[in-house]
Amino acid sequence: MPAQAIASDSYVLALSWQPAFCETAERRPECREQSASRMDARQFSLHGLWPQPSSRSHCGVPATTVSDDKAGRWHSLPIDRLPQELWDRLRIAMPGTRSGLHRHEWIKHGTCMGVNARTYYARSLALVDAVNRSEVARLFADNIGSALTADAIRASFDNAFGPGAGRRVKISCVEDGDRRLIVEITVGLGGELSETPDIAALIAAAPPTEPGCPGGIVDAAGFQ
């Protein structure tokens, strides 16, 4: 029986560093067309917003659709049409829309939020925008091509969103030859989400997490 959407007050916001992701996914359309002039070359991209616990997924989704999702047939997954303004924002914030990532994230995670797709993505974009306006995004943009430590990244969250915020952040890396690249950060959130979030309060309400990767290079656009 498929899981059902129920109220949650615990989430993970997953933010990708797209150039590093593309080093491992050269054939994806959003990666083949990547350039230094695109927004995703110098700011975080939306991977997903995941209600917790992580075992909750595909809420109320028919088995055939779950099968398509798990098989990677993302372009066939159903999603309600998003308002044009929201869709235009999402295509920039989530380059993976070219590969149907928005459909996958909605089917796997958004269906467990108890809201429609428009609200799910409006809330997701508000959170991404808050991080991309912060000192955290400036730290990454100022260090493209250089290495950052997990301690420095977590400290930037403390400066941007209050003491202890960095303890709610986990860093993920990938190995690319002899380079270790920062590919993603995940941020714990707690409380009620909205389209005008107090992200500092949401982060403060989440439980601490391990730092994950000790640090790596902030990759530049283009295949190295």
Buried (B, 14 or more C-beta within 10 A) or exposed (E): EEBEBEEBBBBBBBBBBBBBBBBEEEEBEBBEEBEEEBEBBBBBBBBBBBBBEEEBBBBEBEEEBBEBBEEEBBEEBEBEEBEEEBBEBBBBBBBBBBBBBBBBBBBBBBBBBBBBBBBBBBBBBBBBBBBBEBBBBBBBBEBBEEBBBBEEBBBBBBBBBBEBBBBBBBBBBBEBEEBBBBBBBBBBBBBEBEEEBBBBBBBBBBEEBEBBBEBBBBBBBEEB
